[in-house]
Amino acid sequence: MADLSVSISGIDFKNPIIPASGVFGYGREYSELFDLSRLGGIATKGTTITKRNGNPSPRIAETPSGMLNSVGLQNPGIDKFISDELPFLMSKDTVILANIAGSTSEECVAIAEKLEETDVHMIELNISCPNVKQGGMAFGASCEGASSVTKAVRKVTNKPLIVKLSPNVTNIAEIARSVESEGADAVSLINTLLGMRIDINTRRPVLKNNMGGMSGPAVFPIAVRMVWQTANAVKIPVIGMGGVSTGKDAVEMMMAGASAVQVGAAIFTDPYAPIKIIEEMNEFLDKQGIKSVKEIIGSVQPW
């Protein structure tokens, strides 16, 4: 058995596989299927300052080799998360990444301040949300927006801060450098790509919100490219995600430079996907005679 353990920003993970935010809820349903302690970590459903009911249905649509979603960060709000969901998660022997989002920097700061008083291991700041004070453009769409919200949150928490980057930008490595400069301990990428489908019979978008985030195997090559570019641009750890469906996908993502890997859409088609990916990674490493998964991080040799 290869050593699958990794360390990110001073936090030790027993293996590098983490269910991504938004696909795993708070783990309760999946705990009925397998022991959550087998996971490297869990990224919680995105949490906002107050309760959100999410977007109107339909808000999920299938695409070739992927899916679109416009769920809209449905969640009970930070206070309910801390009182009702976090105790369950913290009782599991795995790393908990609290994913947070806000419409303003002030909201993100307020959520981080509340989490600072808890035992949650890490904070993952989602900067793909629209900044209402800046005309609705996502925080992560510009270096200025990304760095400003990172700086604000960094000031109020000593917990390891992961900034989750949007792929809907011209130069993701530039955005990564900007959040690194303001104190991000790690970056995670990619969040979903903006997409759209149209029902040609009704001539209306398939999603009630018109557009949604695309994920699944179709985005994997784009995610690998962005992880590689980012890993070569920053000194902080990179957590890769985007279309990872198999153990070999996870190995490829880590060879591109990821220190850990989040699994998203694959869980919708197979709830056991994270466990299978861990097992497949271990099998690959054993066959290759690789003693530790850390040996493959960033090991790609470009032409």
C-alpha positions in Angstrom: 0.0 0.0 0.0 1.4 3.4 -1.0 1.4 6.3 1.4 -1.5 8.5 0.2 -1.1 11.1 2.9 -0.5 14.8 1.9 -0.1 18.0 3.8 -1.7 21.3 2.8 -1.0 24.5 4.7 0.0 22.6 7.9 -3.1 20.4 7.8 -2.5 16.6 7.3 -4.8 14.6 5.0 -4.8 10.8 5.1 -5.3 10.8 1.4 -5.8 13.6 -1.3 -9.4 12.9 -2.2 -12.0 15.5 -1.1 -15.7 15.6 -2.2 -16.2 19.1 -3.7 -18.5 21.7 -2.3 -22.1 21.5 -3.4 -22.2 17.8 -4.4 -21.8 16.2 -1.0 -24.2 18.3 1.2 -22.9 17.9 4.7 -22.1 14.2 4.3 -25.1 12.8 6.2 -26.7 10.9 3.4 -23.3 9.5 2.2 -22.4 8.4 5.8 -25.2 5.8 5.4 -23.2 4.3 2.4 -19.6 4.4 3.7 -17.4 5.6 6.5 -16.7 9.2 5.9 -13.3 8.8 7.7 -12.1 7.0 4.6 -12.1 10.4 2.8 -9.1 12.8 2.8 -11.5 15.6 3.6 -14.9 17.1 2.9 -15.6 20.5 1.4 -19.0 21.6 2.7 -21.9 23.0 0.8 -21.3 26.7 0.2 -22.5 28.6 3.2 -23.7 32.2 3.1 -24.4 34.7 5.9 -28.2 34.0 5.9 -30.4 31.2 4.6 -30.8 30.9 0.9 -33.5 28.9 -0.9 -31.6 28.8 -4.1 -32.8 29.4 -7.7 -36.1 28.3 -9.1 -36.4 24.9 -10.9 -35.4 23.6 -13.3 -31.8 24.2 -12.1 -30.0 21.0 -13.2 -29.5 20.0 -16.9 -27.6 17.2 -18.5 -25.0 18.0 -21.2 -22.8 15.7 -23.3 -20.2 14.3 -20.8 -21.3 16.7 -18.1 -24.0 18.8 -16.5 -25.2 22.3 -15.9 -26.4 23.6 -12.5 -27.8 26.8 -11.2 -28.8 25.6 -7.7 -27.9 29.1 -6.3 -26.1 28.2 -3.1 -29.1 26.8 -1.3 -28.1 26.5 2.3 -29.3 27.2 5.9 -27.0 30.1 6.6 -23.9 30.2 8.7 -25.5 30.1 12.2 -27.5 27.0 11.4 -24.5 25.4 9.7 -22.4 25.9 12.9 -25.2 24.7 15.3 -26.7 21.9 13.2 -24.2 20.6 10.7 -20.7 21.3 11.9 -20.9 19.1 15.0 -21.8 16.1 12.9 -18.9 16.8 10.4 -16.3 17.4 13.1 -17.2 14.0 14.7 -15.8 12.3 11.6 -12.1 11.5 11.3 -11.4 13.6 8.3 -10.5 17.2 7.4 -13.4 19.6 7.1 -13.1 22.5 4.6 -15.9 25.1 5.3 -16.8 26.6 1.9 -18.1 30.2 2.2 -19.6 32.7 -0.2 -21.0 36.2 0.0 -22.4 39.0 -2.2 -20.0 41.5 -0.5 -16.6 41.4 1.2 -18.4 42.3 4.4 -20.5 39.2 4.2 -17.5 37.0 3.6 -15.7 38.6 6.5 -18.7 38.1 8.8 -18.9 34.4 8.0 -15.2 33.9 8.4 -15.3 35.6 11.8 -18.0 33.1 13.0 -16.0 30.2 11.7 -12.9 31.4 13.5 -14.6 30.6 16.8 -15.2 26.9 15.7 -12.9 23.9 15.3 -13.4 23.7 11.5 -10.0 22.8 10.0 -9.9 25.1 6.9 -11.9 27.8 5.1 -12.5 27.6 1.4 -13.5 31.1 0.0 -15.6 30.9 -3.1 -14.8 34.0 -5.2 -17.0 33.1 -8.1 -20.0 34.9 -6.6 -21.2 38.3 -8.0 -20.0 41.3 -6.0 -23.1 43.3 -5.7 -21.2 46.5 -4.8 -19.2 46.3 -8.0 -22.0 45.9 -10.5 -22.4 42.2 -10.1 -19.1 41.1 -11.6 -17.7 38.1 -9.8 -15.0 38.7 -7.2 -12.8 36.2 -9.0 -13.2 37.9 -12.4 -10.4 40.4 -11.7 -7.2 40.5 -9.8 -8.4 43.6 -7.9 -11.7 41.9 -6.8 -10.0 38.6 -5.9 -7.2 40.2 -3.9 -9.5 42.6 -2.1 -11.9 39.9 -0.7 -9.0 37.6 0.1 -7.2 40.4 2.0 -10.4 41.2 4.0 -11.0 37.6 5.0 -7.4 37.0 5.8 -7.5 39.8 8.4 -10.2 38.0 10.5 -9.1 34.4 10.5 -6.0 32.4 11.4 -7.3 29.2 9.9 -5.8 28.0 6.7 -7.5 30.0 3.9 -8.1 28.3 0.5 -9.4 30.6 -2.3 -11.5 28.8 -4.9 -10.9 30.3 -8.3 -13.2 30.8 -11.2 -12.2 29.5 -14.6 -14.3 32.2 -16.3 -11.3 34.5 -16.7 -8.6 35.3 -19.2 -5.6 34.4 -17.0 -6.3 32.2 -14.0 -2.6 32.1 -13.0 -2.7 35.9 -12.6 -5.7 35.7 -10.3 -3.9 33.0 -8.3 -0.9 35.2 -7.8 -3.1 38.1 -6.7 -4.7 36.0 -3.9 -1.4 34.5 -2.9 0.0 38.1 -2.4 -2.9 38.8 0.0 -2.4 35.8 2.2 -4.2 32.9 0.7 -2.6 29.6 2.0 -3.8 27.6 -1.0 -6.0 27.9 -4.1 -8.6 25.4 -5.4 -9.6 25.2 -9.0 -11.5 25.1 -11.2 -15.0 26.1 -10.2 -17.6 25.5 -12.9 -17.5 27.0 -16.4 -20.4 29.2 -17.4 -22.7 27.4 -19.9 -26.1 27.3 -21.4 -28.6 24.9 -23.1 -31.7 25.8 -25.1 -34.8 23.7 -25.5 -35.3 24.1 -29.3 -39.0 23.2 -29.1 -39.9 25.9 -26.5 -37.1 28.3 -27.5 -36.4 28.8 -23.9 -33.2 28.1 -21.9 -33.3 24.7 -20.2 -32.4 26.3 -16.9 -34.8 28.8 -15.3 -31.8 30.9 -14.5 -30.8 30.8 -18.2 -27.2 30.0 -17.5 -25.4 27.7 -15.2 -22.1 26.2 -14.2 -20.8 23.3 -16.3 -19.0 20.4 -14.7 -18.2 16.8 -15.5 -15.7 14.9 -17.6 -16.0 17.4 -20.5 -14.2 20.1 -18.5 -11.4 17.8 -17.3 -8.7 18.8 -19.9 -9.4 22.5 -19.2 -9.1 21.9 -15.5 -5.8 20.1 -15.9 -4.4 22.9 -18.0 -5.4 25.6 -15.5 -4.0 23.6 -12.6 -0.7 23.2 -14.4 -0.6 26.9 -15.2 -1.4 27.9 -11.7 0.9 25.4 -10.0 3.7 26.9 -12.1 2.8 30.5 -11.1 2.4 30.3 -7.3 4.3 28.9 -4.4 1.3 27.9 -2.3 -0.4 24.5 -2.7 -3.0 23.9 -5.4 -6.1 21.8 -4.9 -7.3 20.5 -8.3 -10.9 19.8 -9.5 -13.0 19.7 -12.6 -14.2 16.5 -14.2 -12.2 14.1 -12.1 -14.0 10.7 -12.4 -11.4 8.0 -11.9 -8.2 7.3 -10.0 -6.2 7.9 -13.2 -7.8 11.3 -13.5 -6.7 12.2 -10.0 -3.2 11.0 -10.7 -3.1 13.2 -13.8 -4.4 16.2 -11.9 -1.7 15.7 -9.3 1.0 15.3 -11.9 -0.1 18.7 -13.3 0.7 20.1 -9.9 -2.2 19.5 -7.5 -1.5 18.6 -3.9 -5.0 17.2 -3.5 -8.0 16.6 -5.7 -11.7 17.4 -5.2 -14.4 15.2 -6.8 -17.7 16.8 -7.9 -20.1 15.7 -10.7 -18.9 12.1 -10.6 -20.6 11.7 -7.2 -24.0 12.3 -8.9 -23.6 9.3 -11.1 -21.8 7.1 -8.5 -22.0 8.0 -4.8 -19.1 5.7 -4.1 -16.9 7.6 -6.6 -14.5 9.2 -4.1 -13.8 5.8 -2.4 -13.2 4.1 -5.8 -10.9 6.9 -6.8 -8.8 6.4 -3.6 -8.6 2.7 -4.3 -7.7 3.2 -8.0 -5.0 5.7 -7.1 -3.5 3.3 -4.6 -3.6 0.5 -7.2 -1.8 2.7 -9.8 0.9 3.8 -7.4 1.5 0.2 -6.3 1.8 -1.0 -9.9 4.3 1.9 -10.6 6.3 1.1 -7.5 5.7 4.5 -6.1 5.9 4.6 -2.4 4.2 8.0 -1.7 1.6 10.0 -3.6 3.7 13.1 -2.9 6.2 11.8 -5.4 3.8 12.5 -8.3 2.8 16.1 -7.4 4.0 18.3 -10.2 5.9 15.5 -11.9 4.7 16.2 -15.4 7.6 16.8 -17.8 6.5 19.3 -20.5 8.0 19.1 -23.9 
